[in-house]
Amino acid sequence: MTESRTRLRPVASSVLFAALAVTLVPLAYLFSVSLMGRDETVSGVLWSAAPHWENWGDVLSTDIPRSILNSLAAALGGAAVSLVIAVPGAWAIVRHNAGGRTLAATLMSPWLLPPIVAVVPLLTLLRSVGLNNTLLGLTLVYALVNVPVAVWLLEGFIRRLPVEIEEAARIDGAGTLRMLWSVVVPLLLPSLVAIGIIVAILNYNEFLLATFLTQSVDSQTFPVALSLFYGDRTPHFGKIAAASFIGVIPVFAAAVFFQRWLVGGLTAGAVR
């Protein structure tokens, strides 16, 4: 066994190196482009002889930082609301067969459609409640849009929870809400963190709905603000790269800091 592991170690190291290269080389080149001048980005050079650090300063003085904060607020808020709705929904589907065998598939079917088909109805609904062109309205849309994903992911974890734990809680006099909050949610915590990260990243990267539902600068998200850089007649690709690099920092930071929760939640589930 030890000999076979020794033989596989070079192969595993090579695979790991290749994975790191595929991940880090594009980021390294993006950072390099962010330090190039307008003419250097089209000349094919890999590194600027005179790095233009002012590109970063120019980007930070625009609406990009505020748009990143807007994206984070909408992404995290939408993910939290999605989980609040998804936990009792997935639990009812698994434990009580709510909706029969077709409810889960019915919930997922609209999510698989092109988002453009939902733009007009969502825009009309937000206008009717006075939340059009607001960050709160976009957060609620993100929350509802990704509930099917959260329910679908949570179903498998809830099925692995022992039913006897819930039955014991009921014998002790716990109601449904108390049992969900005090028994089911703590057992699902690693899975909830992992699913929350996935849903938050989906919200953070979303572009189409944010384009139509947030027109003002105060409510624009990062993908929308970044697209405006491309809208210039003579786009400065160095500044676009700087804005892109700044925008991906929160996603990579979440992946690094919550790696243990993400991997543990998706592989081991919630059974302790």
C-alpha positions in Angstrom: 0.0 0.0 0.0 2.8 2.4 0.9 4.6 1.6 -2.4 1.5 2.3 -4.4 1.0 5.6 -2.7 4.7 6.5 -3.4 4.2 5.7 -7.1 1.0 7.8 -7.3 2.5 10.8 -5.5 4.2 12.3 -8.7 1.0 11.9 -10.6 -1.0 13.6 -7.9 1.6 16.4 -7.7 1.4 16.9 -11.5 -2.4 17.1 -11.5 -2.3 19.6 -8.6 0.3 21.7 -10.4 -1.8 21.7 -13.6 -4.9 22.7 -11.7 -3.1 25.5 -10.0 -1.7 26.7 -13.3 -5.1 26.7 -15.0 -6.5 28.7 -12.1 -3.6 31.1 -11.4 -2.1 31.9 -14.8 -5.3 33.7 -16.1 -5.4 35.7 -12.9 -1.7 36.6 -13.1 -2.1 37.7 -16.7 -5.2 39.7 -15.8 -3.2 41.5 -13.1 -0.4 42.1 -15.7 -2.9 43.6 -18.1 -4.3 45.8 -15.4 -0.9 47.6 -15.2 -0.6 48.2 -19.0 -1.3 51.4 -20.9 -3.8 51.8 -23.6 -1.3 51.0 -26.4 0.4 48.1 -24.6 -2.8 46.0 -24.3 -2.9 45.5 -28.0 0.8 45.0 -28.6 0.9 41.5 -27.2 3.3 42.1 -24.3 3.1 40.0 -21.2 4.3 42.6 -18.8 4.5 46.4 -19.0 8.0 47.9 -18.9 6.6 50.8 -16.9 3.6 49.5 -14.9 0.7 51.9 -14.9 -0.4 51.8 -11.2 -2.6 54.8 -11.9 -5.1 52.4 -13.6 -6.0 51.0 -10.2 -6.3 54.5 -8.7 -8.6 55.6 -11.6 -10.8 52.5 -11.1 -11.1 53.0 -7.4 -12.2 56.6 -8.0 -15.1 55.4 -10.1 -18.4 53.7 -9.1 -16.7 50.2 -9.1 -16.2 50.0 -5.3 -19.8 51.0 -4.6 -21.0 48.5 -7.2 -19.0 45.8 -5.5 -20.6 46.6 -2.2 -24.0 46.6 -3.9 -23.3 43.1 -5.4 -22.1 41.8 -2.0 -25.3 43.2 -0.3 -27.6 41.7 -2.9 -25.7 38.4 -3.0 -25.5 37.8 0.7 -29.0 39.1 1.4 -30.5 37.1 -1.4 -28.7 33.9 -0.3 -29.9 34.4 3.3 -33.5 34.8 2.3 -33.3 31.9 -0.1 -32.1 29.6 2.7 -34.8 30.8 5.1 -37.4 29.8 2.5 -35.6 26.7 1.3 -35.1 25.0 4.7 -38.8 24.5 5.6 -39.6 23.9 1.9 -37.0 21.1 1.5 -37.9 19.6 4.9 -41.6 19.5 3.9 -40.8 17.8 0.6 -38.6 15.2 2.2 -40.5 14.4 5.4 -44.1 15.0 4.4 -43.9 14.4 0.6 -45.4 17.9 0.0 -46.4 18.3 -3.5 -45.9 14.7 -4.4 -43.1 13.5 -6.6 -43.3 16.4 -9.1 -43.0 19.4 -6.8 -39.2 19.4 -6.8 -39.0 19.2 -10.6 -41.7 21.8 -10.9 -39.7 24.2 -8.7 -36.6 23.6 -10.8 -38.2 24.0 -14.2 -38.5 27.8 -14.2 -34.9 28.2 -13.0 -33.8 26.3 -16.2 -35.5 28.8 -18.5 -33.6 31.8 -20.0 -33.7 34.6 -17.5 -34.8 37.1 -20.2 -38.3 35.6 -20.2 -38.8 36.7 -16.6 -37.6 40.3 -17.0 -40.9 41.9 -18.0 -43.0 40.2 -15.3 -40.4 41.0 -12.6 -40.1 44.6 -13.7 -43.9 45.0 -13.6 -44.1 43.4 -10.1 -41.3 45.5 -8.7 -42.9 48.7 -10.1 -46.3 47.8 -8.5 -44.7 47.5 -5.1 -42.4 50.5 -5.5 -39.1 48.5 -5.4 -38.1 49.0 -9.0 -34.5 50.3 -9.5 -33.7 49.5 -5.8 -31.1 47.2 -4.3 -33.8 45.8 -2.0 -35.9 44.8 -5.0 -33.0 43.1 -6.7 -32.1 41.3 -3.5 -35.7 39.9 -3.2 -35.6 38.8 -6.9 -32.3 37.0 -6.3 -33.7 35.3 -3.2 -36.8 34.0 -5.0 -34.9 33.0 -8.2 -32.5 30.8 -6.4 -34.9 29.1 -4.0 -35.3 26.1 -6.3 -31.5 25.6 -6.3 -31.3 25.8 -2.6 -34.2 23.4 -2.2 -32.7 20.9 -4.6 -29.4 20.9 -2.9 -30.9 20.7 0.6 -33.1 17.7 -0.2 -30.2 15.3 -0.2 -28.8 16.5 3.1 -32.2 16.4 4.9 -32.7 12.8 3.7 -29.5 11.8 5.5 -30.7 13.2 8.8 -32.0 10.5 11.2 -35.8 10.8 11.6 -35.4 9.6 15.2 -33.9 12.9 16.2 -36.9 14.9 15.0 -39.3 12.3 16.6 -37.4 12.7 19.9 -37.8 16.5 19.7 -41.5 16.1 19.2 -41.8 13.8 22.1 -40.1 16.5 24.2 -42.8 18.9 23.2 -41.1 20.9 20.5 -43.4 22.3 17.8 -42.6 22.3 14.1 -40.9 25.7 14.0 -39.0 25.0 17.2 -37.8 21.6 15.9 -36.6 23.2 12.6 -34.7 26.0 14.3 -33.3 24.0 17.3 -32.7 20.6 15.8 -32.7 20.5 12.0 -30.9 23.8 11.3 -27.9 23.1 13.6 -27.5 19.7 12.0 -27.6 21.3 8.6 -25.3 24.1 9.4 -22.2 23.0 7.4 -24.5 22.2 4.4 -26.3 25.6 4.8 -23.0 27.4 4.7 -21.9 25.6 1.6 -25.2 26.1 -0.2 -25.3 29.7 0.9 -21.8 30.3 -0.6 -22.9 28.7 -3.9 -26.1 30.8 -4.1 -24.3 34.0 -3.1 -21.8 33.5 -5.9 -24.6 32.9 -8.4 -26.2 36.2 -7.2 -22.8 38.0 -7.3 -22.1 37.0 -10.9 -25.7 37.6 -12.2 -25.8 40.2 -15.0 -29.0 40.1 -17.0 -31.6 40.8 -14.3 -29.4 43.4 -12.6 -29.1 45.2 -16.0 -32.8 45.6 -16.4 -33.8 46.0 -12.7 -31.2 48.5 -11.6 -30.6 51.5 -13.8 -29.3 54.1 -11.3 -25.7 54.3 -10.2 -26.7 53.9 -6.5 -28.2 50.4 -7.1 -26.0 49.0 -9.9 -24.1 45.8 -9.2 -20.5 45.1 -10.2 -21.3 43.2 -13.5 -23.4 46.1 -14.7 -20.8 48.7 -13.7 -18.1 46.7 -15.4 -20.1 46.4 -18.6 -20.1 50.2 -18.8 -16.3 50.2 -19.2 -16.7 48.1 -22.3 -19.3 50.6 -23.6 -16.7 53.3 -24.1 -15.8 54.1 -27.7 -12.2 53.6 -27.0 -12.1 51.2 -24.0 -9.0 51.2 -21.8 -8.4 47.5 -21.4 -5.9 48.1 -18.6 -8.6 49.8 -16.5 -11.1 47.1 -17.4 -8.6 44.4 -16.2 -8.0 46.4 -13.0 -11.8 46.6 -12.3 -12.2 42.9 -13.2 -9.4 41.9 -10.8 -10.9 44.0 -8.0 -14.3 42.5 -8.6 -13.1 38.8 -8.4 -11.3 39.4 -5.1 -14.5 38.8 -2.9 -15.3 35.6 -4.7 -11.8 34.2 -4.3 -11.7 35.4 -0.7 -14.9 33.5 0.1 -13.5 30.4 -1.6 -10.3 30.6 0.5 -11.8 31.5 3.9 -14.8 29.2 3.7 -13.0 26.3 1.9 -13.4 24.0 4.9 -17.1 24.7 5.2 -17.7 24.4 1.5 -15.9 21.1 1.0 -17.1 19.6 4.2 -20.7 20.7 3.7 -20.9 19.3 0.1 -19.0 16.0 0.8 -19.8 14.9 4.3 -23.3 16.4 4.6 -24.7 17.2 8.0 -24.7 13.9 9.7 -22.4 13.9 12.8 
